[in-house]
Amino acid sequence: VFNQLRAFATCLARARARAVEEVAKKIQKEEDLDALLADFSAKVSTKAPVTTAPAEKTESVQERRARRKEMQMKNEAPQQEDFCPSCKGLTLKLMRSLPSPYERGAFTCNICLKFGNANNGVWHCIECQYDAHGTCFMRKKEQAMLAAAGGGCCAGDSHGHSHGHSHDHGHDHDHDHGHSHGGVPCGGHGEHIEDSTVDHQ
């Protein structure tokens, strides 16, 4: 029993370490995105170029999110990218507007199957039209990361392993169900939408 508890503790520590590492990578990635957005804003501005990133000491998390959202609303602005859970390509973008045939940015989340609006942020695949709320996508990604980190070292725990498979299968069901609607854009009220970016102070 002691050996099993020690193995579980080791497994949990490794999973947490990997999660922290992924968050650190995400922060660096968003800092790079801020730099791209600053360059873009300077190029399209008709006035004298000014910095779009206030000093880190004076800019709050809320202000940074609002600034990033405002710049990403512009056409052809750089967008945050990630791998699409459906087609597996680096084609998933965090967008603030959606192309035709989406009506007024309305979409159906492939994870929770509820309506949303791109104005509040949507992870959209430009190849297979996979759509997801910001919070839904990040939650599923974090769960998959923890499952992958824990699955390898806790394979001997049959109960935990079985539970992990059941959980992943449930998400696959949601995903398939979302695609059974063909990812057809629908009108909605932007439920369960929050800014999915991680801000580093």
C-alpha contacts under 8 A as a table, 3 or more apart, distances in Angstrom:
res1	aa1	res2	aa2	distance
1	V	4	Q	5.08
1	V	5	L	6.26
2	F	5	L	5.13
2	F	6	R	6.14
3	N	6	R	5.05
3	N	7	A	6.09
4	Q	7	A	5.08
4	Q	8	F	6.15
5	L	8	F	5.05
5	L	9	A	6.15
6	R	9	A	5.07
6	R	10	T	6.21
7	A	10	T	5.11
7	A	11	C	6.13
7	A	153	C	7.97
7	A	154	C	7.60
8	F	11	C	4.99
8	F	12	L	6.16
8	F	154	C	6.83
9	A	12	L	5.11
9	A	13	A	6.18
10	T	13	A	5.14
10	T	14	R	6.27
11	C	14	R	5.24
11	C	15	A	6.28
11	C	149	A	7.79
11	C	150	G	5.86
11	C	153	C	5.80
11	C	154	C	6.52
12	L	15	A	5.11
12	L	16	R	6.22
12	L	150	G	6.85
13	A	16	R	5.19
13	A	17	A	6.17
14	R	17	A	5.06
14	R	18	R	6.23
14	R	149	A	7.00
14	R	150	G	7.73
15	A	18	R	5.21
15	A	19	A	6.20
15	A	146	L	5.75
15	A	149	A	4.98
15	A	150	G	5.92
16	R	19	A	5.02
16	R	20	V	6.17
16	R	146	L	7.79
17	A	20	V	5.18
17	A	21	E	6.23
18	R	21	E	5.00
18	R	22	E	6.22
18	R	149	A	7.21
19	A	22	E	5.13
19	A	23	V	6.30
19	A	142	E	7.56
19	A	145	M	7.16
19	A	146	L	7.10
20	V	23	V	5.14
20	V	24	A	6.27
21	E	24	A	5.10
21	E	25	K	6.33
22	E	25	K	5.08
22	E	26	K	6.19
23	V	26	K	4.96
23	V	27	I	6.25
23	V	198	V	7.95
24	A	27	I	5.19
24	A	28	Q	6.42
25	K	28	Q	5.21
25	K	29	K	6.11
26	K	29	K	4.94
26	K	30	E	6.21
26	K	198	V	7.16
27	I	30	E	5.21
27	I	31	E	6.25
27	I	198	V	6.26
27	I	199	D	6.64
27	I	200	H	6.25
28	Q	31	E	5.07
28	Q	32	D	6.34
29	K	32	D	5.15
29	K	33	L	6.32
30	E	33	L	4.75
30	E	34	D	6.15
30	E	80	Q	7.33
30	E	197	T	7.62
30	E	198	V	7.62
30	E	199	D	7.81
31	E	34	D	5.07
31	E	35	A	6.45
32	D	35	A	5.12
32	D	36	L	6.41
33	L	36	L	5.06
33	L	37	L	6.15
33	L	78	P	7.20
33	L	79	Q	7.27
33	L	80	Q	6.58
34	D	37	L	5.06
34	D	38	A	6.12
34	D	53	A	7.81
34	D	68	R	7.24
35	A	38	A	5.07
35	A	39	D	6.37
36	L	39	D	5.18
36	L	40	F	6.16
36	L	78	P	6.54
37	L	40	F	4.96
37	L	41	S	6.03
37	L	68	R	7.78
37	L	71	M	6.82
37	L	72	Q	7.67
37	L	77	A	6.76
37	L	78	P	6.09
38	A	41	S	5.16
38	A	42	A	6.26
38	A	51	T	6.96
38	A	52	T	5.51
38	A	53	A	7.14
39	D	42	A	5.18
39	D	43	K	6.32
40	F	43	K	5.19
40	F	44	V	6.38
40	F	77	A	6.65
40	F	78	P	7.60
41	S	44	V	5.43
41	S	45	S	5.99
41	S	52	T	7.50
41	S	71	M	7.28
42	A	45	S	5.33
42	A	49	P	5.15
42	A	50	V	6.91
42	A	51	T	7.86
43	K	49	P	7.88
45	S	48	A	7.42
45	S	49	P	6.89
51	T	54	P	7.10
53	A	56	E	7.96
54	P	58	T	6.92
54	P	59	E	6.04
55	A	58	T	5.61
55	A	59	E	6.31
56	E	59	E	5.37
56	E	60	S	7.92
56	E	201	Q	7.02
59	E	63	E	6.10
59	E	64	R	6.46
60	S	63	E	5.15
60	S	64	R	6.22
60	S	201	Q	7.98
61	V	64	R	5.14
61	V	65	R	6.23
61	V	199	D	6.30
61	V	200	H	7.86
61	V	201	Q	7.32
62	Q	65	R	5.19
62	Q	66	A	6.17
63	E	66	A	5.08
63	E	67	R	6.09
64	R	67	R	5.12
64	R	68	R	6.14
64	R	199	D	7.83
65	R	68	R	5.17
65	R	69	K	6.05
65	R	195	D	7.47
65	R	197	T	7.85
65	R	199	D	7.83
66	A	69	K	5.14
66	A	70	E	6.12
67	R	70	E	5.18
67	R	71	M	6.33
68	R	71	M	5.31
68	R	72	Q	6.13
69	K	72	Q	5.16
69	K	73	M	6.31
69	K	96	R	7.45
70	E	73	M	5.38
70	E	74	K	7.43
71	M	74	K	5.75
71	M	77	A	7.01
72	Q	75	N	7.65
72	Q	77	A	5.50
72	Q	78	P	6.90
72	Q	79	Q	6.76
72	Q	95	M	7.28
72	Q	96	R	6.46
73	M	77	A	7.41
73	M	95	M	7.94
73	M	96	R	5.50
73	M	97	S	6.84
73	M	119	N	7.94
74	K	77	A	5.65
79	Q	93	K	6.04
79	Q	94	L	5.91
79	Q	95	M	6.51
80	Q	93	K	5.60
80	Q	94	L	5.33
80	Q	95	M	7.93
81	E	90	L	6.88
81	E	91	T	6.94
81	E	92	L	5.56
81	E	93	K	4.53
81	E	94	L	6.44
82	D	90	L	5.60
82	D	91	T	6.75
82	D	92	L	5.12
82	D	93	K	6.39
83	F	88	K	5.75
83	F	89	G	5.42
83	F	90	L	4.36
83	F	91	T	6.20
83	F	92	L	5.67
84	C	87	C	5.75
84	C	88	K	4.80
84	C	89	G	5.58
84	C	90	L	6.31
84	C	91	T	6.11
84	C	92	L	5.09
84	C	125	C	6.39
84	C	130	Y	7.50
85	P	88	K	5.47
86	S	128	C	7.52
86	S	130	Y	6.88
87	C	127	E	7.80
87	C	128	C	6.73
89	G	92	L	7.55
91	T	125	C	5.32
91	T	126	I	5.81
91	T	127	E	6.55
92	L	123	W	6.15
92	L	124	H	5.37
92	L	125	C	4.18
92	L	126	I	6.58
93	K	122	V	7.92
93	K	123	W	5.37
93	K	124	H	5.36
93	K	125	C	6.25
93	K	126	I	7.62
94	L	121	G	6.44
94	L	122	V	5.55
94	L	123	W	4.45
94	L	124	H	6.41
94	L	134	G	7.80
95	M	98	L	7.17
95	M	118	A	6.68
95	M	121	G	5.68
95	M	122	V	5.37
95	M	123	W	6.21
95	M	124	H	6.70
96	R	118	A	4.84
96	R	119	N	4.80
96	R	120	N	6.54
96	R	121	G	5.00
96	R	122	V	6.53
97	S	105	G	5.57
97	S	118	A	5.09
97	S	119	N	6.10
97	S	121	G	7.93
98	L	102	Y	6.20
98	L	104	R	7.76
98	L	105	G	5.15
98	L	118	A	6.54
99	P	102	Y	5.98
99	P	105	G	7.76
100	S	103	E	7.01
101	P	185	P	7.60
102	Y	105	G	5.77
102	Y	106	A	6.21
102	Y	107	F	7.00
102	Y	184	V	7.99
102	Y	185	P	5.31
102	Y	186	C	7.74
103	E	106	A	5.71
103	E	185	P	6.91
103	E	186	C	7.47
103	E	187	G	7.42
104	R	117	N	7.87
105	G	117	N	5.34
105	G	118	A	4.86
105	G	119	N	6.86
106	A	115	F	7.16
106	A	116	G	5.82
106	A	117	N	4.55
106	A	118	A	6.34
106	A	185	P	5.75
106	A	186	C	5.41
106	A	187	G	4.96
106	A	188	G	6.31
107	F	115	F	5.81
107	F	116	G	5.42
107	F	117	N	6.15
107	F	118	A	7.40
107	F	131	D	7.06
107	F	183	G	7.68
107	F	184	V	7.13
107	F	185	P	4.19
107	F	186	C	5.06
107	F	187	G	6.70
107	F	188	G	7.57
108	T	113	L	5.87
108	T	114	K	5.63
108	T	115	F	4.56
108	T	116	G	6.14
108	T	131	D	6.78
108	T	132	A	7.39
108	T	178	G	7.64
108	T	183	G	6.51
108	T	184	V	6.98
108	T	185	P	5.85
108	T	186	C	6.00
109	C	112	C	5.76
109	C	113	L	4.80
109	C	114	K	5.52
109	C	115	F	6.19
109	C	116	G	6.89
109	C	131	D	5.38
109	C	132	A	4.34
109	C	133	H	5.92
109	C	178	G	7.17
110	N	113	L	5.39
110	N	130	Y	6.72
110	N	131	D	5.74
110	N	132	A	5.58
110	N	174	D	6.70
110	N	175	H	5.26
110	N	176	D	7.96
110	N	177	H	7.61
110	N	178	G	4.52
110	N	179	H	6.91
110	N	183	G	7.23
111	I	132	A	6.29
111	I	136	C	6.52
111	I	137	F	7.46
111	I	171	H	7.02
111	I	174	D	5.53
111	I	175	H	5.63
111	I	178	G	7.03
112	C	136	C	7.05
112	C	174	D	6.88
113	L	174	D	7.26
113	L	177	H	7.98
113	L	178	G	6.03
114	K	191	E	7.18
115	F	186	C	6.66
115	F	187	G	6.70
115	F	188	G	4.79
115	F	189	H	6.62
115	F	190	G	6.08
115	F	191	E	6.47
116	G	120	N	7.92
116	G	122	V	7.96
116	G	133	H	6.93
116	G	187	G	7.55
116	G	188	G	5.57
116	G	189	H	6.06
116	G	190	G	3.71
116	G	191	E	5.75
116	G	192	H	7.75
116	G	193	I	7.02
117	N	120	N	5.95
117	N	121	G	7.19
117	N	122	V	7.38
117	N	187	G	7.86
117	N	188	G	6.80
117	N	189	H	6.92
117	N	190	G	4.77
118	A	121	G	4.86
118	A	122	V	5.17
119	N	122	V	7.89
120	N	190	G	7.10
120	N	193	I	6.14
120	N	194	E	6.67
120	N	195	D	7.09
121	G	133	H	6.93
121	G	134	G	6.17
121	G	193	I	7.17
121	G	194	E	7.35
121	G	195	D	6.62
121	G	196	S	7.76
122	V	131	D	6.59
122	V	132	A	5.79
122	V	133	H	5.20
122	V	134	G	5.71
123	W	130	Y	7.79
123	W	131	D	5.55
123	W	132	A	5.18
123	W	133	H	6.39
123	W	134	G	6.24
123	W	137	F	7.34
124	H	129	Q	6.22
124	H	130	Y	5.65
124	H	131	D	4.65
124	H	132	A	6.80
125	C	128	C	5.77
125	C	129	Q	4.89
125	C	130	Y	5.04
125	C	131	D	6.64
126	I	129	Q	5.83
126	I	130	Y	7.97
129	Q	183	G	6.68
130	Y	183	G	6.74
131	D	183	G	7.31
132	A	136	C	6.41
132	A	137	F	5.84
133	H	136	C	5.15
133	H	137	F	6.11
133	H	192	H	7.27
133	H	193	I	5.84
133	H	194	E	7.84
134	G	137	F	5.44
134	G	138	M	6.32
134	G	193	I	6.33
134	G	194	E	6.27
134	G	195	D	6.34
134	G	196	S	4.71
135	T	138	M	5.27
135	T	139	R	5.97
135	T	192	H	7.41
135	T	193	I	6.50
135	T	194	E	6.14
135	T	195	D	7.33
135	T	196	S	5.56
136	C	139	R	5.22
136	C	140	K	6.16
137	F	140	K	5.27
137	F	141	K	6.09
138	M	141	K	5.00
138	M	142	E	6.10
138	M	196	S	6.86
139	R	142	E	5.22
139	R	143	Q	6.17
140	K	143	Q	5.08
140	K	144	A	6.11
141	K	144	A	5.13
141	K	145	M	6.17
142	E	145	M	5.02
142	E	146	L	6.22
143	Q	146	L	5.20
143	Q	147	A	6.06
144	A	147	A	5.03
144	A	148	A	6.04
144	A	168	D	7.86
145	M	148	A	5.14
145	M	149	A	6.09
146	L	149	A	5.02
146	L	150	G	5.95
147	A	150	G	5.17
147	A	151	G	5.57
147	A	164	G	6.60
148	A	151	G	5.23
148	A	152	G	6.78
149	A	152	G	6.39
149	A	153	C	7.50
150	G	153	C	5.74
150	G	154	C	5.77
151	G	154	C	5.31
151	G	155	A	5.65
151	G	161	H	6.50
151	G	164	G	7.81
152	G	155	A	5.59
153	C	156	G	7.79
154	C	157	D	5.48
154	C	160	G	7.68
154	C	161	H	7.30
155	A	158	S	6.77
155	A	161	H	6.18
156	G	161	H	7.89
157	D	160	G	5.51
157	D	161	H	6.07
158	S	161	H	5.06
158	S	162	S	5.99
159	H	162	S	5.25
159	H	163	H	6.16
160	G	163	H	5.04
160	G	164	G	6.16
161	H	164	G	5.15
161	H	165	H	6.47
162	S	165	H	5.23
162	S	166	S	6.26
163	H	166	S	5.06
163	H	167	H	6.20
164	G	167	H	5.13
164	G	168	D	6.27
165	H	168	D	5.18
165	H	169	H	6.05
166	S	169	H	5.14
166	S	170	G	6.27
167	H	170	G	5.13
167	H	171	H	6.62
168	D	171	H	5.17
168	D	172	D	6.31
169	H	172	D	4.94
169	H	173	H	6.22
170	G	173	H	5.04
170	G	174	D	6.45
171	H	174	D	5.00
171	H	175	H	6.14
172	D	175	H	4.94
172	D	176	D	6.03
173	H	176	D	5.14
173	H	177	H	5.92
174	D	177	H	5.02
174	D	178	G	6.04
175	H	178	G	5.05
175	H	179	H	6.36
176	D	179	H	5.06
176	D	180	S	6.05
177	H	180	S	4.95
177	H	181	H	6.92
178	G	181	H	5.62
178	G	182	G	7.01
178	G	183	G	6.21
179	H	182	G	4.55
179	H	183	G	5.28
180	S	183	G	7.47
181	H	184	V	5.98
188	G	191	E	7.63
190	G	193	I	6.01
